[in-house]
Amino acid sequence: MEISREARPTSGRRSRLALAGFAAAVFVAAAIGGLGVQGTTDEYASLRQPGWAPPSWLFGPVWTVLYALIAVAGWLVWRRVGFSPALWAWTAQLVLNAIWTPLFFGAGQYGLAFAEIVLMWLAIGVTVALFSRVSRVATALLLPYWAWVTFAAALNLSIWQLNT
C-alpha cells in the first residue's frame, strides 16, 4: 500500500523551511497584534479590571511561549497531511488572533473584541478537533493556547462590563 503524496512524512531541508514558514506566519500574527499594543501598558493599567486580572508584564512571556507552540503544532500537522482542512482551521484561528489586539487596544472596542475572541475560541476548538485526527502531540501543543484564550475571553468580558 503506497502512502499518498500528501500523507508522506517530510524531512530534511524542506521540513526545516516549512517550520520557518510556520514560525514566520505566527510572527506576522504576533507583529500585527504587537502593533496594536504599542504603548498600551498604561491604557491596560487605567482600565477597571477584575481582581484576578494579571499584570501587563505577564502577557509578553505567555504569548511568546504560546506562539512557539502554535507554530510547531501547525508544522507537525503539515508534516503528516500537508496543507489540509486542519491547516485551514489553523490559519483561520491565527488570523482571528491577529485581529483581536487591534480591536481591543487600538480601537478600544471591548464588546466587539469579545465577540471576536469568542469566534477565535471556536476556531481554536475546530483546529484542536481536526488536529486530534492527525497528531496527538500537535493537539496537546494547542491546549495551553486554548486555555489561555478561554481566560483572555473571560478577562475581556469582565473589562468590557466594568468599563461601559
Secondary structure as GFF3:
##gff-version 3
##sequence-region A 1 164
A	DSSP	alpha_helix	12	35	.	.	.	ID=ss1
A	DSSP	alpha_helix	41	46	.	.	.	ID=ss2
A	DSSP	three_ten_helix	56	58	.	.	.	ID=ss3
A	DSSP	alpha_helix	59	81	.	.	.	ID=ss4
A	DSSP	alpha_helix	85	101	.	.	.	ID=ss5
A	DSSP	pi_helix	102	106	.	.	.	ID=ss6
A	DSSP	alpha_helix	110	132	.	.	.	ID=ss7
A	DSSP	alpha_helix	136	162	.	.	.	ID=ss8
###
